[in-house]
């Protein structure tokens, strides 16, 4: 008989990895997205360099969040939390769909921060809240004598 963990843990990992792969694809094709954000009236080189630096900041910030989330998953504290796993799968799936849309429609690099809020900040906040609440629960109900 299968348990819910047998489905949720691989699904959570797969959606996480797919999201990371899509961000790598976005990093590879960043020139098209940055070009979409530049007005024709602006001087191209200075504006391109500025927007590319902002894009890099978002990408580095996102990769740091993803690395932290991956380390927390490897740590295993929140891995068997079913509600957290379902919400993580939901947010990563939504982010996968949005990132795929971003790649295929070649949207402006200005909109990339919205995807990182959904796929990076919200999941890591949920992980931290879950760890914090588990820590409080164990302190309250387990007394070491």
N, C-alpha and C positions, 0 to 999 in steps of 0.2 A: 504494500500500500504506500502510495506516495504522500509525502507531506507537502504542505504549502511552501516550505523552504526550498524544496527540490525544484520548484518552478521560479520562485521569486529571486533567489540569489543569482542564478545564471542570467535571468532577464535583466536584473539590475546591472550586472557587469556588462552585458552586451550593449544595453542602451548607453552606458557610460563610455564604453570604447567607441561606439559609433559616433557619439558626440565629439570625442577627441579627434577621430579621423576626419570628420567634417570640418573642424576648426583648422586642421592641417591643410586641407584642400583650400579653405578660405585664405590661409596665409600664402599659399602658392599663387593664387589668382588675385591677390590684393590689388594689383595695378589697375585692373578693370574697375573694381569698386571705388578706388580712390579717384580715378579719372571721372567716374560718374558724379562724384561729390564736388568737382571743381567747376566753377562758373567759367564761361568763355571769356569774360571780361577781365579776369584775374591774370596776374603774371603766373605762368604755369609752374615754373621751377620752384619758386619760393612757397607757393601754396601747396604744391605736391609734397615737398619735404615736410612742411608743417603737418599736413594731414597724415602722412606716412608715419611720423613720430607719434601722433595721437593713436593711430591704428596699432602701432607696436606696443604702446602702453596698455591698450585694452587686451591685446593678445597675451602679453606677458602676465598681466593680472589674471586673466582667465586660466592660463596654464598653471599658475601658482595655486589658484583655487582648486583646479582639477587634481593637482599633485597632492594637496592636502586631503581632498576627499578620497583619493585612492589610498593614501596611507591610513586614513581612518577605516576604510573598508578592509584593508589588510590587517589592521589591528583587531577587527572582529567584534568590537563592542556593539555596534549597531546593526550588524549583519543579520541577526535573527529577529529584528524588530519588524514584524510584518507590515504594520501601518506605515512605518517610515520607508520600507522597501517599495510599497505600492506608490507612495507619493513621490519618491525618487524616480521610479520608473515613469510616472506620469510627467514630471517636469523635464526629465531627459528626453522623453519621446516628443513632447511639444517642442523642445529646443531642436531636436533632430529635424522635425518637419519645417520649422522656421529657418534653420540654417540651410536646409536643402532648397527651400524657396529663395533664400538670399543668394545662393550660388547660381541657381538657374536663371533667375531674373536679373542678375547683376545689379543689385541695389546699391545705393550710395553707401560709402563707408560710415557715414554719419549715423546710420541706424544700427550699427553692430552692437552698441552698448545695450540695447533692449534685449538682445538674445543672450547676452552674458549675464544679465540680471536673472532671466528665467532659467538658464542652464548652469550658471555658476554660483551666483550669490545665494539664491533661494535654497538650492540643495545643500550648500555648505552650512548655511544657517540652520537648516533642519537637522543636519548631523550634529552640530554643536548643541542645539537645544536638547536633542535626544541624549547626548552624552551627559549634559548638565543635569537633566531630569533623572537619569539613571543614577548618577552620583548622589543626588539628594535622596532618592529612594533607598539606596543601599545604606546611606548614613542613618536614615531615620528608622529603618526596619531591621537592620542587622547591627547588633551591639557586640563588640568584641570585649570579652572580660578577661 
